[in-house]
Structure formats: C-alpha cells, structure tokens
C-alpha cells in the first residue's frame, strides 16, 4: 500500500493520481486539470449540457456529473484519455460506434492523442436522458 504524504489516503498503486482535497464545483475540477485538457473538458461539458438541458450539474465520485433523477453521465480526465461514464448498458447499445475505443462496463475512454467524437458523446447523453425518462 502507498500512502499519499499530503492527505494520508492509502492506495494500492504507488503515486496514484487522486485529489487530496474534495472538489465541490465542476469549474474547479476543470481548472485543476492540465491546461491542454481544460478546453476539451469544457467542450465535453457543453456537449453533455446541450444534449441534456434539464439535467443538473454537480460533482459525484469526484467527477463532473450530470444528474436528472439519477446520475446520467460522469466525465473525467486521466493522463492519456478522457473517460465518460454513462452506465453499463451504453457500451452495448453503442458498441458499433465504439469500435476502436477502450471500453469497460459503463466506461468509454477517448484517447487524448485522437480527436474526440463529440457527436457520439451527445448521442449517448440523449440516449441516457431517454432511458431515465422511461422512453426506451
């Protein structure tokens, strides 16, 4: 186990990335990311907001989250990718469009060295809204 010298939290991996202090605002989360990623995060945020205009923006699990009666979708930055977390069914429903992306149950990774498919993120978000509203 590795213990962060700043906050004292213990992790399985040495020098694991984490936030020592709780982040309460999406703007704060984005501002703490590397400069070259901040614009992408703002564009993902706007894409999700446009596709889910009734959703409330909040922080959940230390990630920016859009909520509409339940968590619709989270997004987060990592060293080599940005992930969205639309829930387990999305990766199966959008499997054909996700070919070439790393996915796991409920997670889709967009590598930072390739263009991000904002239309795909919008379509997944609209699908999640329809799912939450009981339309599918």
Order of alpha helices (4+ residues) and beta strands (2+ residues): beta-beta-alpha-alpha-beta-beta-beta-beta-alpha-beta-beta-alpha
